Amino acid sequence: MALVYTEISFELREISLKNRPKELYRASKKGTVPVLITSDNLVIDESLEIMLWSLENNSKQQWLKDNYSQDLDIINNNDTEFKKWLDRYKYHERYTEQPKIYYRDECCKILDIYENKLIDYQYILKNSIGLVDIAVFPFIRQFANVDHDWFNDYYNKLPSWLEKISSSELFTQVMKKNELWVEKEI
């Protein structure tokens, strides 16, 4: 979303994760997505790093301010703690050490923080969409998709925040289906 927001020109290659092309591994040994190769052949293979690179290379953007350490702290906590509990909640059949509700409750400890921030702002840290919103949005969307009714009943602010981003022009533009990219034989 950050690349589209900053209007950076890029070529999108939709791939099958079940049949990853060799070119993906040549670009990044990790073989995970996303991978961005810049015009000067810099390889960036972490979502947050791609977001930061695109924002830092666009002086007109409004998501990244001079001091964004609070943003990075929230995103880091989301990418580590929340993601850990989210995976256990979504794939409970693989993590049977605790009841599913236990993992949901662990997720809620972090979601409650976001919910409380939305009492004062339309978005997590301010009244306009920002880096934190875009970075945590996919994870909260995954959480809500496990049990939409429960999520909408339990939270007051997060469902409308989620809907606002899900229905935004930026999101709908990014979520367009693309044809699978096929690696050319050399």
C-alpha distance (Angstrom), angle and dihedral (degrees) to the residues before:
residue distance angle dihedral
M1 . . .
A2 3.79 . .
L3 3.81 92.2 .
V4 3.80 91.4 52.9
Y5 3.81 91.8 42.9
T6 3.81 92.2 52.9
E7 3.81 90.7 44.2
I8 3.78 92.2 -127.3
S9 3.78 110.7 164.5
F10 3.80 112.9 -119.8
E11 3.77 142.0 157.7
L12 3.78 113.1 -121.6
R13 3.79 117.7 -149.3
E14 3.77 114.0 -167.9
I15 3.81 108.7 -155.1
S16 3.77 137.3 -177.7
L17 3.80 110.7 -112.3
K18 3.80 88.0 -153.9
N19 3.79 90.5 58.0
R20 3.79 105.6 30.1
P21 3.79 114.0 -171.1
K22 3.80 119.9 -118.2
E23 3.79 88.5 -122.7
L24 3.81 89.1 67.0
Y25 3.81 90.1 58.7
R26 3.79 91.4 45.2
A27 3.81 88.7 55.2
S28 3.82 95.8 42.9
K29 3.79 127.0 11.0
K30 3.81 88.5 -147.8
G31 3.79 91.1 67.5
T32 3.79 91.7 -150.4
V33 3.77 130.5 125.3
P34 2.91 141.7 -80.6
V35 3.78 104.6 47.4
L36 3.78 123.1 168.8
I37 3.78 121.9 -167.1
T38 3.79 109.6 -166.9
S39 3.80 125.3 -146.0
D40 3.82 88.5 -99.0
N41 3.85 90.6 52.3
L42 3.79 97.1 -105.5
V43 3.82 108.1 153.1
I44 3.79 116.1 -144.3
D45 3.80 115.2 -177.5
E46 3.80 104.8 170.8
S47 3.82 122.6 83.9
L48 3.79 95.3 -135.5
E49 3.80 92.4 46.8
I50 3.82 90.2 51.8
M51 3.80 89.5 50.3
L52 3.81 92.7 48.9
W53 3.81 92.8 45.9
S54 3.80 92.2 51.6
L55 3.81 93.0 46.1
E56 3.79 94.0 45.6
N57 3.81 88.8 51.9
N58 3.80 94.8 54.9
S59 3.80 118.8 67.2
K60 3.83 93.1 -170.4
Q61 3.81 95.8 60.7
Q62 3.81 119.9 109.3
W63 3.81 101.4 -163.2
L64 3.78 98.8 79.8
K65 3.78 118.2 56.5
D66 3.81 130.4 -174.1
N67 3.79 95.2 -90.1
Y68 3.77 110.5 35.2
S69 3.80 99.4 155.6
Q70 3.83 91.1 116.9
D71 3.81 89.1 54.1
L72 3.81 91.2 51.0
D73 3.82 92.3 47.6
I74 3.80 91.4 53.7
I75 3.81 92.5 44.7
N76 3.81 92.1 47.7
N77 3.81 91.5 51.2
N78 3.79 89.5 47.9
D79 3.82 93.3 48.4
T80 3.79 93.0 49.0
E81 3.81 113.4 26.6
F82 3.78 101.3 24.4
K83 3.82 94.1 41.5
K84 3.81 90.7 51.2
W85 3.82 92.5 54.5
L86 3.80 93.2 38.7
D87 3.81 91.4 57.3
R88 3.80 90.3 50.9
Y89 3.81 91.5 47.5
K90 3.82 94.8 47.1
Y91 3.80 94.9 42.6
H92 3.77 99.1 33.5
E93 3.80 91.8 150.2
R94 3.84 87.3 69.3
Y95 3.82 94.3 46.5
T96 3.77 105.5 48.2
E97 3.81 96.1 152.3
Q98 3.82 88.6 98.6
P99 3.81 133.7 26.1
K100 3.80 114.9 -93.1
I101 3.81 91.0 -112.5
Y102 3.81 89.1 59.9
Y103 3.82 90.4 61.1
R104 3.79 91.4 44.7
D105 3.80 89.8 52.6
E106 3.81 90.9 50.6
C107 3.81 89.2 53.0
C108 3.78 89.7 48.8
K109 3.79 91.9 59.0
I110 3.80 87.0 68.2
L111 3.80 96.7 34.8
D112 3.81 89.0 53.8
I113 3.81 88.4 61.1
Y114 3.82 90.4 54.5
E115 3.80 91.1 45.1
N116 3.82 90.5 54.0
K117 3.80 92.1 49.0
L118 3.81 89.1 53.3
I119 3.79 89.9 60.5
D120 3.81 89.1 72.8
Y121 3.79 100.5 30.6
Q122 3.80 140.3 35.8
Y123 3.80 88.2 -128.3
I124 3.79 130.3 30.6
L125 3.81 99.4 -86.2
K126 3.79 104.6 9.8
N127 3.79 145.3 0.9
S128 3.78 93.8 -85.3
I129 3.77 129.1 57.8
G130 3.78 114.8 -89.0
L131 3.77 146.6 173.5
V132 3.81 94.1 -75.8
D133 3.80 92.9 53.0
I134 3.78 93.1 51.7
A135 3.81 93.5 43.9
V136 3.82 97.3 49.5
F137 3.81 97.6 33.9
P138 3.86 97.5 86.0
F139 3.80 91.4 52.1
I140 3.79 94.7 47.8
R141 3.80 89.2 46.7
Q142 3.82 89.4 54.1
F143 3.80 90.7 48.7
A144 3.81 92.3 50.1
N145 3.80 91.3 48.2
V146 3.82 91.4 61.5
D147 3.83 90.6 67.2
H148 3.80 113.5 -3.4
D149 3.80 94.9 178.6
W150 3.79 93.3 52.3
F151 3.83 91.9 45.6
N152 3.81 92.8 49.9
D153 3.80 92.4 46.4
Y154 3.80 96.2 45.4
Y155 3.80 100.2 45.5
N156 3.79 128.1 52.6
K157 3.82 103.3 -171.3
L158 3.80 106.3 24.0
P159 3.83 96.2 65.6
S160 3.82 92.8 56.3
W161 3.83 90.8 43.0
L162 3.81 88.7 51.7
E163 3.81 92.1 47.2
K164 3.81 92.1 47.9
I165 3.80 91.6 56.1
S166 3.83 94.5 38.5
S167 3.79 91.5 54.4
S168 3.81 95.9 42.3
E169 3.78 119.9 117.5
L170 3.80 89.0 -121.8
F171 3.80 93.4 56.5
T172 3.80 95.4 43.5
Q173 3.79 89.8 49.4
V174 3.80 92.1 51.6
M175 3.81 94.5 44.6
K176 3.80 96.0 58.3
K177 3.79 110.9 127.5
N178 3.77 114.7 -109.2
E179 3.75 129.9 -161.2
L180 3.78 115.9 -102.2
W181 3.79 111.5 -95.2
V182 3.79 112.6 -125.6
E183 3.77 119.9 -151.7
K184 3.79 113.0 -124.3
E185 3.77 116.4 -125.1
I186 3.80 112.8 -113.7
